[in-house]
């Protein structure tokens, strides 16, 4: 969860100034999170790791915060 949050904030800061994460081109589809020798997107991290940990509620709260 911390990795997802940190990279979400880093993505927003790299695209500053922006009013919404939705204004960034493909924010959940771009592979930029390096884990070992692989790169993952926010979407891949969310769907392959976080959802398996049953953290859907927390993810939705975070997404609502950034989307509004």
Secondary structure, 3 states (H helix, E strand, C coil): CHHHHHHHHHHHHHCCCCCCHHHCCCCCCCCCEEECCEEECHHHHHHHHHHHHCCHHHHHHHHHHHHC
